[in-house]
Amino acid sequence: MSDDVATAQVLSTNIFDSAAEAIEAIGAADVLGLGVKVSNRLVPDEDGDDSFVEEWVVELLTSVPTVDED
């Protein structure tokens, strides 16, 4: 893991209902020169019928993570 990833601080955590909304947030972060960490997860549906829905988590970081070429 790069030192940049270890030292980047999370500015905010945003949760979206669709991948399209998450992609829009990622594009905005790119324009602003911010890093992002993206994940998705299944959460219980609010309708209470034992089903799950997918949500997207976008964390905005203070810097863009880099990858070591090792």
N, C-alpha and C positions, 0 to 999 in steps of 0.2 A: 504494500500500500504506500502510496506517495505521501510525503509530508504535507502537501497541499490538501489532500483529503482529510488527513488527521487534524489539520489546523483550521479548516474552513468551518465557520460557525453558521448555524441555522438561523436565518432571518425570520422565516415564517413557515408554518406547515398549513397547507391548503388541501381540502378534501373535495373531490369532484365526483359527480354521479356518472359522468361519461368520459370516455377516452378523448372525445373531441374537445371537451372543455379543458382537460389536462394538457392536450397538445397546444391549445391556445395559450395557456399559462406558460408552458415551456418556451414557446416562441417569444413571448413578452420578456421572459427572463434572459433569453439570448440577446435581444435588442439592448437590454440594460447591462449586459456583461456579467450577469449573475450565474452561479452554478446551480444545478438542480440535482436532486435525488428523487427518483420516481419509483413507486411501487403500487401494486394493486392488492386488494384483499376482498374477501367475501364477508359480509356482515348479515345478520338476520334481517329479513324483510320486516318493515314496520307494520305490515298487514297482519302479522302474527300467524301466518299459515305454514309455519315450519319450512319456509323457503328462504333462500339467500339472494342477495343482490351484490353486484360488484361495485366497489368504489375505488377511486384513484387518489393516491396520496402524493402530492408534489411538495417537496421541501425546497425552499429557496435558500441557497448558500451564499456566503460572502464572496467566494471566489470559485472559479471554474476548476473542477478536479482535473488532474492530469493522470495519465497512465504511464507507469514505468515500462520501458521497452525490454526489461530483463527476460 
